[in-house]
Amino acid sequence: MNDKHDILEETREIIAPDESMGPVFLRNVFVGVFLVLIVVFPKIFINTQIYFKSREISTLTHEHDALMEENRLIKAKVEALKYKNEILDTQF
């Protein structure tokens, strides 16, 4: 019976190793998390910058289109006033 216990004790470490979280395991976890953050953070930062720049570009494009349309309307009014002025000048 004692032989069985001796054999069991000798093979226990091979069959079921100690599953405790030692300092080496925790260090490896922290290093892994740190490496993931190093890889992921620049991607998040760049995506955020692209998003805000595209919003700014969209706003400026809408303003540009509105100003171009306003410019076209003002030019049409100026042409109408020039035509009206030329017609009135010929009557006097």
Secondary structure as the mmCIF struct_conf table of DSSP 4:
data_model
#
loop_
_struct_conf.conf_type_id
_struct_conf.id
_struct_conf.beg_label_comp_id
_struct_conf.beg_label_asym_id
_struct_conf.beg_label_seq_id
_struct_conf.end_label_comp_id
_struct_conf.end_label_asym_id
_struct_conf.end_label_seq_id
HELX_RH_AL_P HELX_RH_AL_P1 ASN A 2 ILE A 15
BEND BEND1 ALA A 16 ALA A 16
HELX_RH_AL_P HELX_RH_AL_P2 PRO A 23 GLN A 91
#
